Amino acid sequence: MQDGEAAATGFDPMAVVFCGQCGELLAAGDHLACQQRAELEPPRYCPQCARRMVVQVDPVGWHARCSRHGQYASD
């Protein structure tokens, strides 16, 4: 996500409470498998609200969009 996008979407990195791979609370259990999967795959769940995101993968990266919190990108 670009610096300008953070203000536009309301993204707060300190508000990350959900796993982007499984959608569960980060504090609820071990997410080692999720961390390993995150190295190869984009997040599927919003890290702020755990809603399923629309994800588009292209040759240079990925973009994921949450209906409430805006867009995340690999850039």
Buried (B, 14 or more C-beta within 10 A) or exposed (E): BEEEBEEEBEBEEEEEEBBBBBBBEBEEEEBEEBEEBBEEBBBBBBBBBBEEBEBEEEEEEBBBBBEEBBBBBEE
